Amino acid sequence: MAELTIRAPSLDDLERTVAVLDSYAAERSDHRVTADEVRRWWTAPDFDLDWQALVAGGDRELVGYVDAEDPNGDGSQLWIDLRVPESGRRLGADARLLGEMEQRARSHASEGGVLRGHANMNDDRTVGLYRERGFEAVRYSFRMEASLAQLPAEPRWPDGIDVRAGDPADSGDVYAAYRESFADAWGAVEEPYADFLHNWGVGGDLDASLWFLAVEGGELAGVALCLPSRGGEDELGWVSVLGVRRPWRRRGLGRALLLHAFRELRARGKQRVGLGVDADSPTGAVALYESVGMRVVNRFVSLEKPV
């Protein structure tokens, strides 16, 4: 390869970037991403490709990728995601990408803000790079999956609760319920409504029939927002959001929504179902997921450093 360069990507780099991410995922038994997923990521209303993403490589081949997400849109917490396969590590691309992105993130952070890194626990080198730069582990999370070979148990709905599929017209109410459900979560973010609409494809390719809404007396009590696949794995359904608003908690609604989602995904031919969860979720989410047959398939660490 010619001299290693670090630069911002363009949409012309999409397929080569996906190849880098796929190589990293294969080495780390991590989930893959598709070109459509990366394109949606790069074209979000509040994502500035000129500074929030970097690639490493030469004229023809890319060997590393990093980006920084600003989920609140105000610089209060900036999440760095570094993914460099062995081909890039041999060239030192991972250290250079992380160093450059940290500088960029600092310049866009607000006063009192924090930088956060997210890494696969089986990636000792990347975790070590964060630690060398002064990041400290503050939280852990899991990817969990369950087989759908057997029909999941039928959900038991709390008295007065009805469930229905969503509609794009529900977007405002769903967004509000989602925000409220996760307001007390660690690292809770104020995702801008425009980003929510973009990320879910509202007005585009949204499959709102996989939005499951629990309603009582016309009021939205909880939501399970699902995707028909993840990372191009057509046999895998994904529960992206499972949220119950505070007045309806401790009544079994989260479990009922989860089982309902499992059964609906199985009816669509999905063989497995997955989700991501905070290992120390204040709502006891891990225990809930284990109770319906889910198991941990990957572990991640979040590391933090003040600006």
N, C-alpha and C positions, 0 to 999 in steps of 0.2 A: 504494500500500500504506500501511496505517496504520503507526504507529511500529514500528520493528524491535525485536523482543524476542528475548532469548536465554533458553532454558529447557530443562529435561529433557523428552524425549519420553515418550509413553505408547504402548501398543499401538494406540490409536486413531489415532496419527499414522503408522502403518505405510505405508499406500499413498502418502501425501504425501511421506514420507521416501524411498521407492523412486523417486518421480518426480524428486526432487532428485538422487539418485545417478545416475539414468539420464541426466539433463541433463548432469551433470558428465562421465559416461563418453562421451557422444556428442561433447562438445567436445574431449575429450582422446584420442579413439580408444582408450579404456580398456575393460575388460570391464564388462559390466552385472551387476547383481545382481537377484535375484527377491525377491518378498515372503516366500516360504518361507525363503530364505537369511537375510534380515534377521531374521525372526522367530526362527529357530534361534539366531542370533547373540545377540539380545536376551534370550532365555530360557535361556541357558547357566547352569549352577549357580553359577558364580563371576562372573557379569556383573551388576553392580548398575546398572540403568537409571537410577536416581535421580541417580547422580553420574558414571557412565562414558559417558554420551552427552548431547549437546546439539544442539538445532536452533535455527535462526534464522528468523524470519518474523513474520507477523501472524496474525490470527485464522483466515484461510482458506488462505493460501499460505505454504509454506516455501521458503526460498531458500538454505539451507546446513545442513551437518551435520558434526559431529566426534564422535569417540569415543576412548576410551583403553582399551587392552587390558592386562591384568595377567596374562600367560601363565603365570607361575610361581605366582601366587596369593599372593605375599609382598611385593610392592612393589619388588622388586629391579630390574626393568626394566618401564617403562610405555611402551607404543607408542601414539602419537597418530596418528590417521588423519583428515585434514581434507579434506573434499570440498565445494567451493562453486562452483557454476556462475556464469557472467557476471552473471546477474540478481542474485545475492547480492553479488558483488564490487563492483558499482556502488554498493551500499549500505554497503560496508565490513564485511559480515558475516564475511568470512574472518578478518580481523585480530581482530575481537571474539571469535569462536569460539575461535581459537587461544589468545588471551590468557586467556580464562576456563578453558579446559581445561587449560592449563599450570598454572594456580594449583591447580586441583582435583587434578591428578596429583601435584603436589608434596606436597600435604597427605596423600596416601595412599602416598607412596614411603617405602621403608625407608632407614635410614642407609647412605650409600654407594651408593645406587641411581642409576640413570640414566633420563633421559627420552629417548625415541627417536621420531623422526618418519619417516614413510614417504610418499614423493611420486613421482608420475610425472615422469620427466625432461623431458617436453615441457610441464610446468606450471611455467614460470619464476617466476610470481608466488608460488605456494605455497612453492616452494623458497626464494625470496627472503624470505618472511615468517619461515620457520624461521631463516634465517641472521640476520635482523635481531634475533631473540630469543636469539642466541648459540648456536644449534645448528650443528654442523659435520659435513660429510659424512664418513662413516666406512665405508660399504659400498655396493655396487651389486648389483642383481639383475635378472634377465631374465624375461620371459614368452616361452616358446618354443612353436612349433607345427609340426606336420607334416601334410601331406596324406595321407589314407588312400585316395586314388583307386586306387592300385596296392597289391596285396597285399604287406605287409611281408615281409621275409625270414623264413624259418623259424628259430626260435631254436636255438642249440646249447647244450645243457645240460651243465654240468660233470659228470664221472663221479660217480655216486652220488646225484645230485640228482633228486628228483621234484617235480612241481608239481601243485597242486590248488586248487580254489576254496575260499574260506573259508566259515565258518559263524559265526553269532553266538556260539556256544560257544567260538570261538577268540579272543574279544576280549582276554582276559587275556594270552595268549601274544603276540598281535599287538601289543598295547600295549607289552609289554616289549621286543620286537624293534625296534619303531619307536623307542622311547626310546634303546636301545643304539646303533642305527644312526646316530642324529643327535647322540650325546653329544659328539662333537668338532667339531660344526658351529659357525660363528660365531653368537653370540646364542642358543646352545642353551637350550631351556626345559624346565622340569619340568612339562609339562602335566598337571594333575590327572586321575586316571583317570575321575572323574565327568564332566569336560569332554570327554574323549575319547569316552566312551560317548554323551554327548548330541550332540556334533558329528557323529558318524557315524550317529546314529539307531538305535543298538543297542537292541533291544526295541521299535522303532517301524518306520520306513520304510527301514532299512538294506537295501541290495542286496548281500548278502555274496557273491553269485556274481561280483562285480567286485573282490573281494579275492583276489589271486593269491599263494599261499603256496608258497615253495620249501622243501622239507624234505629233510634227509639223516639217515637213521637215527632218524627220529622227532623230530628236533630242527629247529626253525624256523631256517633260514639267512638268509632274506631275504623281503621282502614288496613287492608293488606294490598299492597301495590306490587304486582308481579310482572315479570318479563317472560316471554316465551322461550328464551334461550339466553346463554351467557357465553361470550367468547367464542361464538360459532359452534358451541356444543348443542346440537339440536335436540339431543336426548335429555338435556338438563333444563328444567324450569328454575326460575330464580325469584325468590321473595325479596324484593329490593327494600320494601318498607313494611314493617308490621308495627302499627301504633295504636294505642288505646288512650283516649283522653282521660284525664285524671278522675272525673266523677264516675267513670264506668270501670275503673280498675278493681281488681280483687273479686271479680264476679265470673271469671272463666272466659271472658270475651276474647282475650288474646289467643287462648288455646283453640277456641271455636273458629276464629278467623283463620288460624294457621291450618287446621285440619280441612276446613272448607277449601282453602287455596290448594292444598295437597291433592284433594280429590279432583278439583277442576283441572289441575295440571296433568294429573294421570289420565283424565278423560281425553286430553289432547295428545296422548301418546308419549308423555314424558316418562322416562325411566328413573330419573333421579331429580331431587330438588335440593337447592342450596341457598345459603344466605350468609351474610357477615354479621358478626355480633361483638360488642364490647365484652371482654372477658369479665369485667367487674360491673356489668350493667346494674344500675340501682333498682331496676324492676324485676330482677331475677330471671332475665331472658334465657341465660344459658341453661338453667335447670328446666325451664319450660320446653326448650328445644330438645333437650335430652329425653324428656318424658314422652315425646312423640317419636322417638327413634332416631333422632339426629345424632351425628358424631362429628368430632373435630377432625378435619382433614388437612388443615394448614393453620399455622400460628404466625402472628405478626406482632411486631413491637413498634410502638410510637415513641419517638425520642424528641426532646424539647431543649430549646436554648433561647434565653432572652435576647432581644435585639440589643 
